[in-house]
Amino acid sequence: MPLSIKPLRRLAASASALALAGCATVGPSFKPPEAPRGAAAGGYAMAGDSAAPGVTLSPDARVAGPWWQAFGSPELDVVIRQAVADSPSVDEARATLEKAQAQARATRGAQFVQADAKALAERERINLAAFGFSGFPGQGSVSNPTINLYQVGGSVSYDLDLFGGRRRATERDNAKAQSAARHADAAYLSLSGNIALQAMRIASLRGQIQATKAIIADDRRVIDMVQRAEAAGGQAHSALSGGVAQLAEDESLLPPLQRDLDRARHQMALLAGKSPAAWTAPDFDLARLTVPADVPVSLPSQLIRNRPDIQAAEADLHAATAAVGVAVAAQYPNIRLSAVLTQEGLQPGKLFEADSAAWTILGGVTAPVFHGGTLKAERRAAEADARIALARYEQTVLKAFVQVSDVLSDLGADRLAIESLELVNRAAEQGAADSQNALRLGGGPMVDVVQSQRTLSRARRALVEAKGRRMSDLVELYAATAADWRTAR
């Protein structure tokens, strides 16, 4: 029995030696692409863009904890953490990653020695006539025997991978797994960003509803003033119509705002992986949200290493480059070694006797000769895929830069808009108070009160909208610069 395993040992030793000798890996080796022109310039702003307040460029931007905690909302923190645990989109990203990692391990496993065991028991009637046996003289026709045959054994095979096709395939699938991991990161970041955006939208809509209700209450006070003035003989009945029309106009603003608020809450439930009937979004309030005093933003050169979508595009480029090597290796010869060892016997008791052993050692060479141009075409297709992946990577980087530039510009515009609207609100509040006092004292017409109320209503809503827009733009800035979200996982 010990002598019977020597062929397998010889095969393993030969395979190891040939594997060390055959280390050629054809095809291009991947190199991370250079940063696009302008990435090292140190900023995102275009000439003429408004400066974003509280934003500082940092070589290694960091915030304390997950980025959304900068808004000081415990409710937002709870919802995002709950969504990370329950969201179907995150579950899909996790499963996709696990699949890619398993496929990479399967491809890597094919690089190693493959060993299989087998056992066989069969009963067979042998047709001796088929082998030219027709019986012996004087004995008539030959009798076909029926026998039992028992086999146990195993086989070992090894692909020498002389030109690195399997190694390139492993590199390709490892890069795909890396891409899936970065896509999973992007799913986490996207989910947290979208939930925060909905939170800001809910807060903004609730603020607009509160502002509108306050205006409606002012409208009713004005109508009450006119009615008292009319009862005292200081106003004609026709003066009341303007106030009533203004009240109706302001009341008509509430249903669309409430509809948008309900939709924002439903959307947040979807993001959180909950049914709207079973879960209600918190009542976010602009007054309870903190505007971060300082927002550190990564430099463009660092952004390339931070954003998961850019990292995923780079991993896709790596996979496409390795796939070129797989296609090139397919055009070269390949050697596969194999050995089979079996113990055979007509009776189970004799199966493991020394003279029951049989073995085979094989060495096969496969070399492509003519495939109708298929292999060359597959190589050209792989090379084209690599160029496509490079173009997509460059486009992803440029889109990231533009996205950050847009948000920084929007934040600068938000600051100017809020400063202007705060002045407008103070002026509108003073104008409304002056016109109401004039009406109360009998020195002003009702039309002035209605007009001042309309101006105040628009100014209040515009200011709330601008503040909500600033909060949403801050959320987009954190997401666009890939601020830290991992501690929530």
C-alpha positions as CSV (number, residue, x, y, z in Angstrom):
1,M,0.0,0.0,0.0
2,P,2.7,2.6,0.8
3,L,4.2,2.0,-2.7
4,S,0.9,2.8,-4.4
5,I,0.9,6.4,-3.4
6,K,4.3,7.3,-4.8
7,P,2.8,8.4,-8.2
8,L,0.6,11.0,-6.4
9,R,3.6,12.3,-4.5
10,R,5.7,12.5,-7.7
11,L,2.8,14.4,-9.3
12,A,2.6,16.9,-6.5
13,A,6.4,17.4,-6.5
14,S,6.5,17.9,-10.2
15,A,3.5,20.2,-10.2
16,S,5.2,22.4,-7.5
17,A,8.4,22.6,-9.4
18,L,6.7,23.4,-12.7
19,A,4.5,26.0,-10.9
20,L,7.6,27.7,-9.6
21,A,9.2,27.6,-13.0
22,G,6.1,28.8,-14.9
23,C,5.4,32.2,-13.3
24,A,4.8,34.1,-16.5
25,T,1.6,36.2,-16.3
26,V,0.6,37.7,-19.6
27,G,-1.5,40.8,-20.2
28,P,-1.2,44.3,-18.8
29,S,-0.6,44.8,-15.0
30,F,-3.0,47.2,-13.4
31,K,-1.7,50.6,-12.2
32,P,-4.1,53.0,-10.4
33,P,-5.0,55.8,-12.8
34,E,-3.4,59.2,-12.3
35,A,-5.6,61.9,-10.8
36,P,-7.3,64.1,-13.4
37,R,-5.8,67.4,-14.2
38,G,-6.8,70.0,-11.6
39,A,-7.1,67.5,-8.8
40,A,-4.1,68.9,-7.1
41,A,-5.1,72.5,-7.5
42,G,-6.4,72.5,-3.9
43,G,-10.0,73.7,-4.4
44,Y,-13.4,73.2,-6.2
45,A,-14.6,76.7,-6.7
46,M,-14.9,78.2,-10.2
47,A,-14.2,81.9,-10.7
48,G,-17.3,83.9,-9.7
49,D,-18.7,81.3,-7.4
50,S,-20.1,82.4,-4.0
51,A,-17.9,81.5,-1.0
52,A,-19.5,78.8,1.2
53,P,-19.6,79.9,4.8
54,G,-18.0,77.7,7.5
55,V,-16.4,75.4,4.9
56,T,-12.7,74.6,5.2
57,L,-10.6,72.6,2.9
58,S,-8.5,70.0,4.7
59,P,-6.0,67.4,3.4
60,D,-7.6,64.8,5.7
61,A,-11.1,66.0,6.5
62,R,-12.7,64.5,9.6
63,V,-15.8,65.0,11.6
64,A,-16.5,63.7,15.1
65,G,-18.5,60.5,14.6
66,P,-21.0,59.9,11.8
67,W,-21.5,63.1,9.8
68,W,-25.2,63.4,10.4
69,Q,-24.5,63.9,14.2
70,A,-23.2,67.3,13.3
71,F,-26.9,68.4,13.0
72,G,-27.5,67.7,16.7
73,S,-30.6,65.5,16.1
74,P,-30.9,62.3,18.2
75,E,-34.0,61.4,16.1
76,L,-32.1,61.5,12.9
77,D,-29.3,59.4,14.4
78,V,-31.9,56.8,15.5
79,V,-33.6,56.6,12.1
80,I,-30.4,56.2,10.2
81,R,-29.1,53.5,12.4
82,Q,-32.4,51.7,12.2
83,A,-32.4,52.0,8.4
84,V,-28.9,50.6,8.2
85,A,-30.1,47.5,10.1
86,D,-33.4,47.1,8.2
87,S,-33.3,48.7,4.8
88,P,-33.8,46.2,1.8
89,S,-31.4,48.3,-0.3
90,V,-28.6,47.7,2.3
91,D,-29.5,44.0,2.5
92,E,-29.2,43.8,-1.3
93,A,-25.8,45.5,-1.2
94,R,-24.6,43.1,1.5
95,A,-25.8,40.0,-0.4
96,T,-24.2,41.3,-3.6
97,L,-20.9,41.7,-1.8
98,E,-21.1,38.2,-0.3
99,K,-21.8,36.8,-3.8
100,A,-18.8,38.6,-5.3
101,Q,-16.5,37.5,-2.5
102,A,-17.7,33.9,-2.8
103,Q,-17.1,34.0,-6.6
104,A,-13.6,35.3,-6.0
105,R,-12.8,32.5,-3.6
106,A,-14.1,29.9,-6.0
107,T,-11.9,31.3,-8.8
108,R,-8.9,31.3,-6.6
109,G,-9.6,27.7,-5.5
110,A,-9.2,26.6,-9.2
111,Q,-5.5,27.6,-9.0
112,F,-4.6,24.9,-6.6
113,V,-4.4,21.1,-6.9
114,Q,-7.8,19.5,-7.4
115,A,-8.3,16.2,-5.6
116,D,-11.4,13.9,-5.8
117,A,-12.2,10.6,-4.2
118,K,-14.5,7.9,-5.7
119,A,-15.9,4.5,-4.9
120,L,-17.6,2.1,-7.3
121,A,-19.4,-1.2,-7.0
122,E,-20.8,-2.8,-10.1
123,R,-22.1,-6.2,-11.3
124,E,-21.3,-6.9,-15.0
125,R,-21.8,-9.7,-17.4
126,I,-18.8,-9.9,-19.8
127,N,-19.4,-10.7,-23.4
128,L,-16.3,-12.7,-24.3
129,A,-17.3,-13.1,-27.9
130,A,-16.9,-9.4,-28.3
131,F,-13.2,-9.9,-27.5
132,G,-12.8,-12.7,-30.0
133,F,-13.3,-15.7,-27.6
134,S,-15.4,-18.4,-29.3
135,G,-14.8,-21.3,-27.0
136,F,-12.3,-24.1,-26.9
137,P,-12.2,-27.2,-29.2
138,G,-14.8,-29.8,-28.0
139,Q,-16.4,-27.4,-25.5
140,G,-18.9,-25.7,-27.7
141,S,-19.6,-22.0,-27.3
142,V,-17.9,-19.9,-24.7
143,S,-19.8,-19.1,-21.5
144,N,-20.0,-15.4,-20.7
145,P,-19.2,-14.9,-17.0
146,T,-20.9,-12.5,-14.6
147,I,-18.6,-10.7,-12.1
148,N,-18.7,-8.2,-9.3
149,L,-16.2,-5.3,-9.5
150,Y,-15.3,-3.1,-6.6
151,Q,-13.2,0.1,-6.8
152,V,-12.0,2.8,-4.4
153,G,-9.5,5.5,-5.2
154,G,-8.8,9.1,-6.0
155,S,-7.5,11.5,-8.6
156,V,-5.3,14.5,-8.4
157,S,-5.1,17.2,-11.2
158,Y,-3.2,20.4,-11.5
159,D,-3.3,23.2,-14.1
160,L,0.2,24.6,-14.4
161,D,-1.2,27.9,-15.6
162,L,2.0,28.6,-17.5
163,F,0.9,32.0,-18.7
164,G,-1.2,33.1,-15.7
165,G,-4.7,32.9,-17.1
166,R,-6.1,31.5,-13.8
167,R,-4.0,34.0,-11.8
168,R,-5.5,36.9,-13.9
169,A,-8.9,35.4,-13.4
170,T,-8.4,35.4,-9.7
171,E,-7.1,39.0,-9.8
172,R,-10.2,40.0,-11.9
173,D,-12.7,38.4,-9.5
174,N,-10.9,39.9,-6.4
175,A,-11.2,43.3,-8.1
176,K,-14.9,42.6,-8.7
177,A,-15.3,41.8,-5.0
178,Q,-13.5,45.0,-4.1
179,S,-15.9,46.9,-6.4
180,A,-18.9,45.2,-4.7
181,A,-17.5,46.3,-1.3
182,R,-17.2,49.9,-2.5
183,H,-20.8,49.7,-3.9
184,A,-21.9,48.5,-0.5
185,D,-20.2,51.5,1.1
186,A,-21.9,53.7,-1.5
187,A,-25.3,52.2,-0.5
188,Y,-24.6,53.0,3.2
189,L,-23.6,56.6,2.3
190,S,-26.5,57.1,-0.1
191,L,-29.0,55.7,2.4
192,S,-27.8,58.0,5.2
193,G,-27.8,61.0,2.9
194,N,-31.3,60.3,1.5
195,I,-32.7,59.9,5.0
196,A,-31.1,63.1,6.1
197,L,-32.4,64.9,3.1
198,Q,-35.9,63.7,3.9
199,A,-35.5,64.8,7.5
200,M,-34.5,68.3,6.3
201,R,-37.5,68.3,3.9
202,I,-39.8,67.3,6.7
203,A,-38.4,70.1,8.9
204,S,-38.7,72.7,6.2
205,L,-42.3,71.7,5.3
206,R,-43.3,71.8,9.0
207,G,-41.7,75.2,9.3
208,Q,-43.6,76.4,6.2
209,I,-46.8,75.1,7.6
210,Q,-46.2,76.8,10.9
211,A,-45.4,80.1,9.2
212,T,-48.5,79.8,7.1
213,K,-50.7,79.0,10.1
214,A,-49.2,82.1,11.8
215,I,-50.1,84.2,8.8
216,I,-53.6,82.8,8.8
217,A,-54.0,83.7,12.5
218,D,-52.8,87.3,11.6
219,D,-55.4,87.3,8.7
220,R,-58.1,86.4,11.2
221,R,-57.0,89.1,13.6
222,V,-57.1,91.7,10.8
223,I,-60.7,90.5,9.8
224,D,-61.7,90.8,13.5
225,M,-60.3,94.4,13.5
226,V,-62.2,95.3,10.4
227,Q,-65.4,93.8,11.8
228,R,-65.0,95.8,15.0
229,A,-64.2,99.0,13.0
230,E,-67.3,98.4,10.9
231,A,-69.5,97.9,13.9
232,A,-68.1,101.2,15.2
233,G,-68.9,102.9,11.9
234,G,-65.2,103.4,11.0
235,Q,-65.1,101.1,8.0
236,A,-67.4,100.2,5.2
237,H,-68.6,96.7,4.8
238,S,-66.7,96.4,1.5
239,A,-63.4,96.8,3.4
240,L,-63.9,93.3,4.8
241,S,-63.8,91.6,1.4
242,G,-60.1,92.2,0.9
243,G,-59.2,90.6,4.3
244,V,-61.5,87.6,3.6
245,A,-59.8,87.1,0.2
246,Q,-56.4,87.2,1.7
247,L,-57.4,84.7,4.4
248,A,-58.8,82.3,1.7
249,E,-55.6,82.7,-0.3
250,D,-53.3,81.9,2.7
251,E,-55.5,78.9,3.7
252,S,-55.2,77.4,0.3
253,L,-51.5,77.1,0.8
254,L,-51.9,74.6,3.6
255,P,-53.2,71.5,1.7
256,P,-50.3,71.3,-0.8
257,L,-47.8,71.7,2.0
258,Q,-49.5,69.0,4.1
259,R,-49.5,66.7,1.0
260,D,-45.8,67.2,0.5
261,L,-45.1,66.6,4.2
262,D,-47.1,63.3,4.1
263,R,-45.1,62.2,1.1
264,A,-41.8,63.1,2.7
265,R,-42.7,61.0,5.7
266,H,-43.8,58.1,3.5
267,Q,-40.5,58.3,1.7
268,M,-38.6,58.2,4.9
269,A,-40.5,55.1,6.0
270,L,-39.5,53.5,2.7
271,L,-35.8,54.4,3.2
272,A,-36.0,53.0,6.8
273,G,-37.4,49.7,5.5
274,K,-40.8,50.2,7.2
275,S,-44.4,50.4,6.1
276,P,-46.0,53.8,6.5
277,A,-48.9,52.1,8.3
278,A,-46.5,50.6,10.9
279,W,-44.0,53.4,11.4
280,T,-44.2,57.2,11.6
281,A,-41.2,59.5,10.8
282,P,-40.2,61.8,13.7
283,D,-41.4,65.4,13.7
284,F,-38.1,67.1,12.7
285,D,-38.0,70.8,13.4
286,L,-35.6,73.4,11.9
287,A,-35.4,75.1,15.2
288,R,-34.0,72.0,16.8
289,L,-31.5,71.3,14.1
290,T,-27.9,72.7,14.4
291,V,-26.2,74.4,11.6
292,P,-22.6,73.1,11.8
293,A,-20.2,76.0,12.4
294,D,-17.4,74.3,10.5
295,V,-17.6,71.7,7.8
296,P,-14.2,70.2,6.8
297,V,-14.1,69.3,3.1
298,S,-11.5,66.9,1.6
299,L,-9.1,68.3,-1.0
300,P,-9.8,67.0,-4.6
301,S,-6.8,64.7,-4.5
302,Q,-8.1,63.1,-1.2
303,L,-11.7,63.0,-2.5
304,I,-10.6,60.4,-5.1
305,R,-9.5,58.1,-2.2
306,N,-12.6,58.8,-0.1
307,R,-15.6,58.5,-2.3
308,P,-16.9,54.9,-2.6
309,D,-18.3,55.4,-6.1
310,I,-14.8,56.5,-7.3
311,Q,-13.2,53.6,-5.5
312,A,-15.7,51.2,-7.1
313,A,-15.0,52.7,-10.6
314,E,-11.3,52.1,-10.0
315,A,-11.9,48.5,-8.9
316,D,-14.0,48.0,-12.1
317,L,-11.1,49.3,-14.1
318,H,-8.8,46.9,-12.3
319,A,-11.1,44.0,-13.1
320,A,-11.3,44.9,-16.7
321,T,-7.5,45.2,-17.0
322,A,-7.1,41.7,-15.4
323,A,-9.7,40.3,-17.9
324,V,-7.4,41.4,-20.7
325,G,-4.8,39.1,-19.2
326,V,-7.3,36.2,-19.1
327,A,-8.1,36.7,-22.8
328,V,-4.4,36.9,-23.7
329,A,-3.5,33.7,-21.8
330,A,-6.3,31.8,-23.7
331,Q,-4.2,32.3,-26.8
332,Y,-1.2,30.4,-25.4
333,P,-0.6,26.7,-24.7
334,N,-1.5,25.1,-21.3
335,I,-0.3,22.0,-19.5
336,R,-2.4,20.0,-17.1
337,L,-1.1,17.1,-15.0
338,S,-3.3,14.5,-13.4
339,A,-2.9,11.1,-11.6
340,V,-5.4,8.4,-10.8
341,L,-4.9,5.8,-8.1
342,T,-7.5,3.0,-7.7
343,Q,-7.8,-0.2,-5.7
344,E,-9.8,-2.8,-7.6
345,G,-11.0,-6.3,-6.7
346,L,-13.6,-8.8,-7.5
347,Q,-14.3,-9.3,-3.9
348,P,-14.4,-6.6,-1.2
349,G,-12.0,-8.5,1.0
350,K,-9.3,-8.3,-1.6
351,L,-9.8,-4.6,-2.4
352,F,-6.8,-3.4,-0.4
353,E,-4.3,-6.1,-1.3
354,A,-1.0,-4.9,-2.8
355,D,-1.6,-6.5,-6.2
356,S,-5.1,-4.8,-6.4
357,A,-3.5,-1.3,-7.0
358,A,-3.7,0.5,-10.3
359,W,-2.5,3.9,-11.2
360,T,-2.3,6.3,-14.1
361,I,-0.2,9.5,-14.6
362,L,-1.2,11.9,-17.3
363,G,0.3,15.1,-18.7
364,G,-1.6,16.9,-21.4
365,V,-0.8,19.9,-23.5
366,T,-3.6,22.0,-25.0
367,A,-2.6,24.7,-27.6
368,P,-5.1,26.7,-29.6
369,V,-4.5,26.2,-33.4
370,F,-7.6,27.5,-35.1
371,H,-10.7,29.0,-33.5
372,G,-12.0,31.1,-36.4
373,G,-10.6,34.3,-34.9
374,T,-12.6,33.9,-31.7
375,L,-9.7,34.2,-29.3
376,K,-8.3,37.3,-31.0
377,A,-11.8,38.9,-31.0
378,E,-12.3,38.1,-27.3
379,R,-9.0,39.8,-26.5
380,R,-9.9,42.9,-28.5
381,A,-13.3,42.9,-26.7
382,A,-11.5,42.7,-23.3
383,E,-9.2,45.6,-24.3
384,A,-12.2,47.7,-25.3
385,D,-13.9,46.9,-22.0
386,A,-10.8,48.2,-20.2
387,R,-10.9,51.4,-22.2
388,I,-14.6,51.7,-21.3
389,A,-13.9,51.2,-17.6
390,L,-11.2,53.9,-17.8
391,A,-13.5,56.4,-19.4
392,R,-16.2,55.6,-16.7
393,Y,-13.7,56.1,-14.0
394,E,-12.6,59.5,-15.3
395,Q,-16.3,60.5,-15.8
396,T,-17.1,59.4,-12.2
397,V,-14.2,61.5,-10.8
398,L,-15.3,64.6,-12.9
399,K,-18.9,64.2,-11.7
400,A,-17.7,64.1,-8.1
401,F,-15.7,67.3,-8.5
402,V,-18.7,69.0,-10.2
403,Q,-21.1,67.8,-7.5
404,V,-18.9,69.2,-4.7
405,S,-18.5,72.5,-6.6
406,D,-22.2,72.8,-7.1
407,V,-23.0,72.2,-3.5
408,L,-20.3,74.7,-2.3
409,S,-21.8,77.3,-4.7
410,D,-25.3,76.5,-3.5
411,L,-24.2,77.1,0.1
412,G,-22.7,80.4,-0.8
413,A,-26.0,81.4,-2.5
414,D,-27.9,80.1,0.6
415,R,-26.0,82.4,2.9
416,L,-26.7,85.5,0.7
417,A,-30.4,84.5,0.3
418,I,-30.9,84.0,4.1
419,E,-29.2,87.3,4.9
420,S,-31.4,89.2,2.4
421,L,-34.6,87.4,3.5
422,E,-34.0,88.1,7.1
423,L,-33.9,91.8,6.2
424,V,-37.0,91.5,4.1
425,N,-38.8,89.7,7.0
426,R,-37.9,92.5,9.5
427,A,-39.1,95.1,7.0
428,A,-42.3,93.1,6.2
429,E,-43.1,92.6,9.9
430,Q,-42.7,96.3,10.6
431,G,-44.8,97.2,7.5
432,A,-47.6,94.8,8.6
433,A,-47.5,96.2,12.1
434,D,-47.6,99.8,10.9
435,S,-50.6,99.2,8.5
436,Q,-52.5,97.3,11.1
437,N,-52.0,100.1,13.6
438,A,-53.0,102.7,11.0
439,L,-56.2,100.6,10.3
440,R,-57.0,100.3,14.0
441,L,-56.6,104.0,14.5
442,G,-58.7,104.8,11.5
443,G,-55.8,106.4,9.5
444,G,-55.1,103.7,7.0
445,P,-57.0,101.7,4.3
446,M,-57.7,98.0,4.4
447,V,-55.9,97.5,1.1
448,D,-52.6,98.5,2.8
449,V,-53.1,95.9,5.5
450,V,-53.9,93.1,3.0
451,Q,-50.9,94.0,0.9
452,S,-48.5,94.1,3.9
453,Q,-49.9,90.8,5.1
454,R,-49.3,89.3,1.6
455,T,-45.7,90.6,1.6
456,L,-45.1,89.2,5.1
457,S,-46.5,85.8,4.2
458,R,-44.3,85.4,1.2
459,A,-41.2,86.7,3.2
460,R,-41.8,84.2,6.0
461,R,-42.3,81.2,3.8
462,A,-39.3,82.2,1.6
463,L,-37.0,82.5,4.7
464,V,-38.1,79.0,6.0
465,E,-37.6,77.6,2.6
466,A,-34.1,79.1,2.4
467,K,-33.1,77.8,5.8
468,G,-34.4,74.3,4.8
469,R,-32.5,74.5,1.5
470,R,-29.3,75.4,3.4
471,M,-29.7,72.3,5.6
472,S,-30.3,70.1,2.6
473,D,-27.3,71.5,0.9
474,L,-25.2,70.8,4.0
475,V,-26.4,67.2,3.8
476,E,-25.4,67.0,0.2
477,L,-22.0,68.4,1.0
478,Y,-21.3,65.8,3.6
479,A,-22.5,63.0,1.2
480,A,-20.6,64.4,-1.8
481,T,-17.3,64.6,0.1
482,A,-17.8,61.0,1.5
483,A,-17.8,62.1,5.2
484,D,-17.4,59.4,7.7
485,W,-20.5,57.1,8.0
486,R,-18.9,53.8,8.9
487,T,-19.3,54.0,12.7
488,A,-23.1,53.4,12.2
489,R,-22.5,50.0,10.7
